[in-house]
């Protein structure tokens, strides 16, 4: 069992390292081709920040382990939506910007609902097993393409350097969103890149075109190795401890991959940039639900019997809560009480998951 735990931990570390190298190299290459910072933020950086989840998901599908693929994405998104946002609210309540309330959060709810519709075939199709087939995977990818197209189009039409000017927001909200554009997700991903970029003596080399390709190749290789180790370690751990692969994916693997989001978000909240942290979480969850699962379903139909109604409804319900509560409340904020409620929901979900086994 120690062998599996070591492989799992090392694999998670390699995923983070590999994602950083791929993102750094890809950003440099994009700038060499004079791609705008906006497009870089919406594509390269946004996708790069979710590479660890995506690699584990797709690698699980290649290894004929569909439960691990579905469980990792659902577990990671639930961790981000309930626990991370809840902890942020407890540390420092903040107002949610208008663009987040009326654009980004509704899209997260739609993405989560689409994943539920695609995956809970027992409920919606009357089947005997929950399975995400290839046609559902294509549907999720098509939604993701429209999402990216909409984001790029709306960002070009907006003043990307102006702060959100929602008249209902106070100075507290302004301070939380200072330096962001009217497009929350793009700005948040860009800042996450700036916060997580490795500051080393190789910074000058990173601007060399040939070295950027070396970084991309090395990062992809590390991602593949890390993904293999995570899947192998988690599978071995599940077999030896007697837990289902779905439980391991929903807890150990999902939490391990989402921990960097927790650290980044808490740091941003302490520094008064809660709006940026929220945008980072929302963007990552949307890409996970649509692209990671969609690509994996193209590899192999994702049968996930141990992922059921409670898992899907927790995901969709959490997305609905973080959208509707700030939108309908007079304060338009994530309060400490609401944060405590989100954390309590996550703890309750974890207790249920462990008891279910």
ZIWOLIN-V721492 format. One record per pair of residues at least 24 apart in sequence whose ideal C-beta (glycine too) atoms are under 10 Angstrom apart, sorted by the first residue. I is the first residue (numbers start at 1). GAP is how many residues later the second one is. D is the distance in whole Angstrom. If there is no record, write none. Layout:
i->(I;I)
gap->(GAP;GAP)
d->(D;D)
//
This chain:
i->(1;1;1;1;1;1;3;3;3;3;3;4;4;4;4;4;4;4;4;4;4;4;5;5;5;5;5;5;6;6;7;7;7;7;7;7;7;7;7;7;7;8;8;8;8;8;8;8;8;8;8;8;8;8;9;9;9;9;10;10;10;10;10;11;11;11;11;11;11;11;11;11;11;11;11;11;11;11;11;11;12;12;12;12;12;12;12;12;12;12;12;12;12;12;13;13;13;13;13;14;14;14;14;14;14;14;14;14;14;14;14;14;15;15;15;15;15;15;15;15;15;15;15;15;15;15;15;15;15;16;16;16;16;16;16;16;16;16;16;17;17;17;17;17;17;17;18;18;18;18;18;18;18;18;18;18;18;18;18;18;19;19;19;19;19;19;19;19;19;19;19;19;19;19;19;19;20;20;20;20;20;20;20;20;20;20;21;21;21;21;21;21;21;21;21;21;21;21;21;21;22;22;22;22;22;22;22;22;22;22;22;22;22;23;23;23;23;23;23;23;23;23;23;23;23;24;24;24;24;24;24;24;24;24;24;24;24;25;25;25;25;25;25;25;25;25;25;25;26;26;26;26;26;27;27;27;27;27;27;28;28;28;28;28;28;28;28;28;28;29;29;29;29;29;30;31;31;32;32;32;32;33;36;36;36;36;37;37;37;38;38;38;38;38;38;38;38;38;38;38;39;39;39;39;40;40;40;40;41;41;41;41;41;41;41;41;41;41;41;41;41;41;41;42;42;42;42;42;42;42;42;42;42;43;43;43;43;43;44;44;45;45;45;45;45;45;45;45;45;45;45;46;46;46;46;46;46;46;46;46;46;46;46;46;46;47;47;47;47;47;48;48;48;48;48;49;49;49;49;49;49;49;49;49;49;49;49;50;50;50;50;50;50;50;50;50;50;50;50;51;51;51;51;51;51;51;52;52;52;52;52;52;52;52;52;53;53;53;53;53;53;53;53;53;53;53;53;53;54;54;54;54;54;54;54;54;54;54;55;55;55;55;55;55;55;55;55;55;55;55;56;56;56;56;56;56;56;56;56;56;56;56;56;56;57;57;57;57;57;57;57;57;57;57;57;57;57;57;57;58;58;58;58;58;58;58;58;58;59;59;59;59;59;59;59;59;59;59;59;60;60;60;60;60;60;60;60;60;60;60;60;61;61;61;61;61;61;61;61;61;61;61;61;62;62;62;62;62;62;63;63;63;63;63;63;63;64;64;65;65;65;65;65;65;65;65;65;66;66;66;66;66;66;66;66;66;66;66;66;66;66;66;67;67;67;67;67;67;67;67;67;67;67;67;67;67;67;67;68;68;68;68;68;68;68;68;68;68;68;68;68;68;69;69;69;69;69;69;69;69;69;69;69;69;69;70;70;70;70;70;70;70;70;70;70;70;70;70;70;70;70;70;70;70;71;71;71;71;71;71;71;71;71;71;71;71;71;71;71;71;71;72;72;72;72;72;72;72;72;72;72;72;72;72;72;72;72;72;73;73;73;73;73;73;73;73;73;73;73;73;73;73;73;73;73;73;74;74;74;74;74;74;74;74;74;74;74;74;74;74;74;74;74;75;75;75;75;75;75;75;75;75;75;75;75;75;75;75;75;75;75;75;75;76;76;76;76;76;76;76;76;76;76;76;76;76;76;76;77;77;77;77;77;77;77;77;77;77;77;77;77;77;77;77;77;78;78;78;78;78;78;78;78;78;78;78;78;78;78;78;78;78;79;79;79;79;79;79;79;79;79;79;79;79;79;79;79;79;80;80;80;80;80;80;80;80;80;80;80;80;80;81;81;81;81;81;81;81;81;81;81;81;81;81;81;81;81;81;82;82;82;82;82;82;82;82;82;82;82;82;82;82;82;82;82;82;83;83;83;83;83;83;83;83;83;83;83;83;83;83;84;84;84;84;84;84;84;84;84;84;84;84;84;84;84;84;85;85;85;85;85;85;85;85;85;85;85;85;85;85;85;85;86;86;86;86;86;86;86;86;86;86;86;86;86;86;87;87;87;87;87;87;87;87;87;88;88;88;88;88;88;88;88;88;88;88;88;88;89;89;89;89;89;89;89;89;89;89;89;89;89;89;89;89;90;90;90;90;90;90;90;90;90;90;91;91;91;91;91;91;91;92;92;92;92;92;92;92;92;92;92;92;93;93;93;93;93;93;93;93;93;93;93;94;94;94;94;94;94;94;94;94;94;94;94;94;94;94;94;94;94;95;95;95;95;95;95;95;95;95;95;95;95;95;95;95;95;95;95;95;96;96;96;96;96;96;96;96;96;96;96;96;96;96;96;96;96;96;96;96;97;97;97;97;97;97;97;97;97;97;97;97;97;97;97;97;97;98;98;98;98;98;98;98;98;98;98;98;99;99;99;99;99;99;99;99;99;99;99;99;99;99;100;100;100;100;100;100;100;100;100;100;100;100;100;100;100;100;100;101;101;101;101;101;101;101;101;101;102;102;102;103;103;103;103;103;103;103;103;104;104;104;104;104;104;104;104;104;104;104;104;104;105;105;105;105;105;105;105;105;105;105;106;106;106;106;106;107;107;107;107;107;107;107;107;107;107;107;107;108;108;108;108;108;108;108;108;108;108;108;108;108;109;109;109;109;109;109;109;109;109;109;110;110;110;110;110;110;111;111;111;111;111;111;111;111;111;111;111;111;111;111;111;111;112;112;112;112;112;112;112;112;112;112;112;112;112;112;113;113;113;113;113;113;114;114;114;114;114;114;114;114;114;115;115;115;115;115;115;115;115;115;115;115;115;115;116;116;116;116;116;116;116;116;116;117;117;118;118;118;118;118;118;118;118;119;119;119;119;119;119;119;119;119;119;120;120;120;120;120;120;120;120;121;121;122;122;122;123;123;123;123;128;129;129;129;130;130;130;130;130;130;130;130;130;130;131;131;131;131;131;131;132;132;132;132;132;132;132;132;132;132;133;133;133;133;133;134;134;134;134;134;134;134;135;135;136;136;136;136;136;137;137;137;137;137;137;137;137;137;137;137;138;138;138;139;139;139;140;140;140;140;140;140;140;140;140;140;141;141;141;141;141;141;141;142;142;143;143;143;143;143;144;144;144;144;144;144;144;144;144;145;145;145;146;147;147;147;147;147;147;148;148;148;148;151;151;151;151;151;152;152;154;154;154;155;155;155;155;155;155;156;157;157;158;158;158;159;160;160;161;163;164;166;168;168;168;169;169;169;170;170;170;172;172;172;173;173;173;173;174;175;175;175;175;176;176;176;176;176;176;176;176;176;176;176;177;177;177;177;177;177;177;178;178;178;178;179;179;179;180;180;180;180;181;183;184;184;184;184;184;184;184;185;185;185;185;185;185;185;185;185;186;186;187;187;187;187;187;188;188;188;188;188;188;188;188;188;188;188;188;188;188;189;189;189;189;189;189;190;190;190;191;191;191;191;191;191;191;192;192;192;192;192;192;192;192;192;192;192;192;193;195;195;195;195;195;195;195;195;195;196;196;196;230;230;242;243;243;243;243;244;244;244;244;244;244;245;245;246;246;246;246;246;246;246;246;246;247;247;247;247;247;247;248;249;249;249;250;250;250;250;250;250;250;250;250;251;251;251;255;257;258;258;258;260;261;274;274;278;278;278;281;282;282;282;285;285;285;286;289;289;306;306;306;308;310;310;310;310;311;311;311;311;314;314;314;314;314;314;315;317;317;318;318;318;318;321)
gap->(232;235;236;238;239;240;229;230;233;234;237;225;228;229;230;231;232;233;234;235;236;237;228;229;231;232;235;247;223;227;219;221;222;223;224;225;226;227;228;229;230;221;222;223;224;225;226;227;228;229;240;244;245;248;220;221;224;247;215;216;219;220;223;41;44;45;48;214;215;216;217;218;219;220;221;222;223;242;245;246;40;44;214;217;218;221;222;240;241;243;244;245;247;248;209;213;216;217;243;38;41;205;207;208;209;210;211;212;213;214;215;216;36;37;38;39;40;41;44;207;208;210;211;212;214;215;241;242;245;35;36;180;206;207;210;240;241;243;244;35;181;201;202;205;206;209;30;33;34;37;200;201;202;203;204;205;206;207;208;209;28;29;30;31;32;33;34;35;36;177;200;201;203;204;207;241;28;29;31;173;176;177;178;195;199;202;27;177;185;191;193;194;195;196;197;198;199;200;201;202;25;26;29;33;193;194;195;196;197;198;199;200;201;24;25;26;28;166;169;170;173;174;192;193;196;24;169;172;173;174;178;179;182;188;191;192;195;181;186;187;188;189;190;191;192;193;194;195;186;187;189;190;193;163;166;170;179;185;188;177;178;179;180;181;183;184;185;187;188;180;183;184;186;187;182;176;181;175;176;177;180;176;116;119;120;124;123;149;153;113;114;117;118;120;122;143;145;148;149;152;113;116;117;147;146;149;150;153;110;114;119;140;142;144;145;146;147;148;149;150;151;152;242;106;109;110;113;141;143;144;147;148;241;105;108;109;143;146;145;149;141;143;144;145;146;147;148;149;151;152;238;102;105;139;140;142;143;144;146;147;234;237;238;240;241;101;142;236;240;244;141;144;145;148;171;139;140;143;144;147;211;212;215;231;234;235;238;26;139;207;211;233;234;235;236;237;238;241;242;168;169;172;175;176;236;241;24;171;174;175;178;204;205;206;208;24;200;201;204;205;208;231;232;234;235;238;239;240;169;173;203;233;234;237;238;239;241;242;165;167;168;169;170;171;172;173;175;176;202;237;167;170;171;172;174;175;178;193;197;198;200;201;236;240;170;174;192;196;200;231;234;235;236;237;238;239;240;242;245;169;233;234;235;237;238;240;241;242;164;165;167;168;169;170;171;172;173;237;240;167;170;171;174;175;185;189;193;236;239;240;242;76;170;231;232;234;235;236;237;238;239;240;241;165;166;169;234;237;238;164;165;168;169;172;236;237;235;236;166;167;169;170;173;180;184;235;237;64;65;66;179;180;230;231;233;234;235;236;237;238;239;241;63;168;171;177;178;179;180;181;182;183;235;236;237;238;239;240;162;163;166;167;170;177;178;180;181;182;185;228;234;236;63;162;180;223;224;226;227;228;230;231;233;235;238;45;49;60;61;62;176;179;180;222;223;226;227;232;233;234;236;237;241;242;163;173;174;175;176;177;178;179;180;182;183;231;233;235;236;240;282;158;159;162;174;176;177;178;180;181;182;184;185;186;216;220;221;224;42;46;176;177;181;184;212;214;215;216;217;218;219;220;223;229;234;242;38;41;42;45;172;175;176;180;214;215;219;230;233;237;238;240;241;171;172;173;174;175;176;177;178;179;180;181;182;183;232;236;239;240;274;275;278;173;174;177;178;179;180;181;182;183;185;208;209;212;213;216;31;34;35;38;177;181;204;207;208;209;211;212;215;237;238;241;242;34;172;176;177;180;207;233;236;237;239;240;241;267;268;271;272;275;171;172;175;176;177;178;179;180;182;183;202;206;239;267;270;271;174;178;181;182;185;200;201;202;204;205;208;238;242;27;31;200;201;204;233;234;235;236;237;238;239;240;241;261;264;265;232;233;235;236;237;239;240;257;259;260;261;262;263;264;265;266;267;268;172;175;178;179;182;235;256;259;260;262;263;264;266;267;174;175;177;178;179;180;181;182;185;193;194;196;197;258;259;262;180;184;189;192;193;196;197;233;236;237;249;253;254;257;258;261;232;236;248;250;252;253;254;255;256;257;258;259;260;261;175;178;179;182;252;253;255;256;259;174;177;178;180;181;182;186;189;190;193;246;251;254;180;185;189;233;237;244;245;246;247;248;249;250;251;252;253;254;179;244;245;246;247;248;249;250;252;253;174;175;178;179;183;245;248;80;84;174;177;178;179;180;182;242;244;247;79;176;181;238;240;241;242;243;244;245;246;75;78;79;81;82;83;175;178;179;180;181;183;184;232;238;239;240;241;69;71;73;74;75;76;77;78;79;80;81;82;179;180;231;236;237;238;239;68;70;73;77;80;81;88;178;179;182;226;227;229;230;231;233;235;236;237;238;66;67;68;69;72;76;77;79;80;83;85;87;178;181;182;229;235;66;67;68;69;70;71;75;84;86;229;234;55;59;65;67;78;81;82;83;84;85;86;88;176;180;64;66;77;80;83;84;85;88;175;178;179;182;222;223;226;227;232;65;67;83;222;223;225;226;227;231;64;221;225;47;48;51;79;80;81;82;179;47;79;80;81;82;84;174;175;177;178;179;182;219;79;173;177;214;215;217;218;219;221;222;213;214;217;218;221;36;40;43;44;78;175;176;178;179;183;212;216;77;173;174;175;176;177;178;181;210;211;212;214;215;177;207;208;209;210;211;212;213;214;215;33;37;176;179;180;209;29;32;33;36;171;174;175;176;177;178;179;180;182;204;205;208;173;174;176;177;178;200;202;203;204;205;206;207;208;211;176;199;202;203;206;207;25;26;29;30;175;176;179;180;202;25;28;170;173;174;175;177;178;179;197;200;201;204;173;193;195;196;197;199;200;201;203;195;199;25;171;172;175;176;179;184;194;170;174;178;183;185;188;189;192;193;196;184;187;188;189;191;192;193;196;182;183;183;186;187;185;186;189;190;177;174;175;176;172;173;174;175;176;177;178;179;181;182;166;170;171;172;173;174;161;162;164;165;168;169;170;171;172;175;164;167;168;169;170;160;163;164;165;166;167;168;162;166;157;158;161;165;166;153;156;157;158;159;160;161;162;163;164;165;156;159;160;151;155;158;149;150;151;152;153;154;155;156;157;158;149;150;152;153;154;156;157;148;152;143;146;147;148;151;142;143;145;146;147;148;149;150;151;145;146;149;144;38;136;139;140;143;144;138;139;142;143;32;34;35;132;135;31;34;28;29;32;26;27;28;30;31;32;27;25;26;24;25;28;24;26;27;26;112;111;166;162;163;164;106;163;164;161;162;163;100;102;161;101;102;159;160;101;97;98;99;100;92;93;95;96;97;98;99;100;101;102;157;95;96;97;98;99;101;102;94;95;97;98;94;96;97;93;95;96;99;98;96;91;92;94;95;96;98;99;93;94;95;96;97;98;99;101;102;93;97;88;89;92;93;96;76;77;80;85;87;88;89;90;91;92;93;94;95;96;87;90;91;94;95;98;86;89;90;73;77;82;85;86;88;89;68;69;72;73;76;84;85;87;88;89;91;92;87;68;69;72;73;76;78;81;82;85;64;67;68;26;27;115;63;110;111;114;61;62;63;109;112;113;59;61;58;59;60;61;62;65;107;110;111;59;60;106;107;109;110;58;55;57;58;56;57;61;64;99;100;103;104;106;99;102;103;95;31;26;27;30;24;24;59;60;44;48;56;41;37;40;41;30;33;34;33;26;30;47;50;51;48;39;42;43;46;38;41;42;45;31;32;34;35;38;39;34;28;32;24;27;28;31;24)
d->(10;8;7;10;5;7;10;8;7;10;10;10;8;5;8;8;4;4;9;9;7;9;7;10;9;6;10;9;9;7;10;9;5;8;9;6;3;9;10;7;9;7;6;9;8;3;6;10;8;6;9;7;8;7;9;9;8;8;9;8;6;9;8;10;10;8;10;8;5;7;7;3;4;8;8;6;8;9;9;10;7;9;7;8;6;9;10;9;8;10;4;7;8;9;10;7;9;10;9;9;10;10;10;5;7;9;6;3;8;9;7;8;7;4;9;10;6;7;10;8;6;9;4;7;9;7;9;7;10;9;6;8;10;10;8;10;9;9;6;10;9;10;8;6;9;8;10;7;8;8;8;5;7;8;3;4;8;8;6;9;10;6;7;8;4;5;10;9;8;9;7;10;9;7;9;9;8;10;9;9;6;7;6;9;7;9;10;8;10;10;9;5;7;9;6;3;8;9;7;9;9;6;6;10;7;6;9;9;4;6;10;9;7;8;3;7;8;10;10;6;8;8;9;9;8;8;8;10;6;7;10;10;6;8;6;9;8;8;8;4;7;7;3;4;8;8;6;9;8;10;8;6;9;10;7;9;9;8;10;10;6;6;8;8;8;4;9;8;9;7;5;7;9;7;9;9;9;9;10;5;7;10;10;10;9;9;9;9;7;10;8;6;7;10;6;8;8;6;10;9;7;9;9;9;9;9;8;9;10;9;9;9;9;9;4;7;9;5;4;9;10;8;10;7;6;6;7;8;8;5;7;9;9;7;9;8;10;9;9;9;9;10;5;6;9;7;4;9;10;10;10;9;9;7;7;9;4;9;9;9;10;6;8;9;6;9;9;10;7;8;8;9;7;9;9;9;6;6;7;8;9;9;9;7;8;6;8;9;9;9;10;8;5;9;9;5;6;8;7;8;9;6;10;10;10;10;9;8;8;8;9;9;5;9;8;9;9;8;5;8;10;8;10;8;5;10;6;10;9;9;10;8;7;7;4;10;7;9;9;10;5;7;10;7;4;9;8;9;9;9;10;8;5;10;5;7;9;9;6;9;9;7;9;10;9;10;10;10;10;8;9;4;7;10;7;5;10;10;9;8;10;7;10;6;5;9;6;10;9;8;9;4;6;10;8;5;10;9;10;8;9;5;9;9;9;8;9;7;9;9;9;10;10;10;10;8;4;8;8;4;5;9;7;9;9;9;9;6;8;9;8;6;8;8;10;9;9;6;6;10;9;6;10;7;9;9;10;10;8;8;9;10;8;9;9;6;7;4;5;6;10;9;10;10;10;8;5;5;9;9;6;10;8;7;5;7;6;7;9;6;6;7;9;5;8;7;5;10;7;10;10;9;9;9;8;8;7;10;5;9;9;9;6;8;10;9;6;8;9;7;8;7;9;10;7;8;9;5;9;4;9;5;9;10;10;9;7;5;8;8;3;5;9;7;7;10;7;7;6;8;10;9;9;9;10;9;5;8;10;5;5;9;7;10;9;8;10;10;8;10;9;10;8;9;9;10;5;7;10;10;5;6;8;10;10;9;9;8;9;8;9;8;7;8;9;8;9;9;6;5;7;8;6;9;9;9;6;4;6;9;7;3;7;10;9;8;9;8;10;9;10;10;8;9;9;8;4;8;9;5;5;10;8;8;8;6;10;9;9;9;7;9;8;8;9;8;5;9;6;6;10;10;6;8;8;10;8;8;10;9;9;8;6;5;10;6;10;9;7;7;9;10;9;9;6;6;10;9;4;9;8;8;10;10;10;7;10;9;9;6;5;8;8;9;5;9;7;6;9;9;10;8;8;7;9;6;9;7;10;9;4;6;10;8;6;8;10;9;8;9;9;5;10;8;9;10;9;5;7;9;5;4;9;10;7;10;9;8;10;7;10;10;10;7;6;9;4;8;9;9;7;10;6;5;10;9;5;8;10;8;9;9;6;9;10;9;8;10;9;9;7;6;9;9;9;6;7;9;7;6;9;10;10;9;8;10;8;5;7;7;3;4;8;8;7;10;7;8;6;8;7;10;8;7;10;9;6;7;8;5;10;6;6;7;9;7;7;9;9;8;10;10;10;8;4;6;6;8;6;3;8;9;7;9;9;9;9;5;9;9;4;6;9;7;9;7;5;7;9;9;8;9;9;10;5;7;10;7;6;9;9;9;8;10;8;8;5;6;5;6;9;8;7;10;7;7;9;5;9;8;8;9;4;7;9;8;10;10;6;6;9;10;8;8;5;7;10;6;3;9;10;7;9;9;8;8;7;5;5;8;10;9;9;8;9;10;9;9;7;7;8;9;9;4;8;9;10;6;6;6;9;4;10;6;7;6;9;8;5;8;8;6;6;9;9;10;9;6;8;4;9;7;7;9;9;10;10;8;9;8;6;8;9;9;9;5;7;5;9;10;10;9;8;10;9;10;10;5;9;10;7;6;7;7;10;9;8;9;10;8;10;10;7;9;6;5;10;7;9;10;8;9;9;7;9;8;8;9;10;9;9;5;5;10;9;8;7;10;5;8;8;9;9;9;6;8;9;6;4;9;8;7;9;10;6;10;9;10;6;8;9;9;8;9;10;6;10;10;9;9;9;5;9;10;6;6;8;10;5;9;8;7;10;7;10;10;4;6;10;9;5;9;8;9;9;9;10;9;8;7;8;7;10;7;5;9;9;4;5;10;10;10;10;8;7;9;10;6;10;8;10;5;5;9;8;4;8;10;9;9;9;5;8;9;7;6;6;10;7;7;9;10;10;7;10;10;9;5;8;10;6;9;7;7;8;10;9;9;9;4;7;7;5;10;10;9;10;10;9;10;7;9;8;9;10;10;8;9;8;7;7;10;9;6;10;10;9;8;6;9;5;9;10;9;10;9;8;8;9;6;8;10;9;6;8;5;9;7;5;6;9;6;7;9;9;9;9;6;6;4;7;9;6;9;8;5;10;7;4;8;7;10;7;10;5;8;9;10;6;6;9;9;6;10;9;9;9;8;6;9;9;10;7;5;7;7;3;5;9;10;8;8;7;8;7;9;8;9;7;5;7;9;6;4;9;10;7;10;7;7;9;4;7;9;8;9;8;9;9;5;9;8;8;7;9;4;5;10;10;6;9;9;9;10;10;10;10;7;9;7;9;10;9;10;9;7;7;7;9;10;9;9;9;7;10;7;8;4;9;6;9;10;9;10;4;6;10;10;8;8;10;10;8;8;9;9;6;10;7;9;9;9;9;9;9;8;9;7;8;8;9;5;9;9;9;9;9;10;6;6;5;4;8;9;9;10;10;8;8;4;7;10;9;8;8;9;9;8;10;8;8;6;6;7;10;9;7;8;7;4;9;7;8;10;5;8;10;6;4;9;8;10;8;8;9;7;6;9;10;10;10;9;9;8;5;7;7;3;4;8;8;6;9;10;7;6;5;8;10;9;10;10;9;8;7;5;9;8;7;9;9;6;9;9;8;9;9;5;10;9;9;10;10;6;7;8;10;10;9;10;9;7;10;7;8;8;8;10;10;9;6;9;5;10;10;8;6;9;7;7;8;3;5;9;8;9;9;9;7;10;6;7;7;6;10;9;9;8;9;8;7;10;9;9;6;10;10;7;6;8;9;10;9;10;10;10;9;9;8;8;10;8;9;9;8;9;9;10;8;10;8;9;10;8;9;9;8;6;8;8;8;9;8;10;8;9;9;5;9;9;10;8;10;7;7;8;9;8)
//
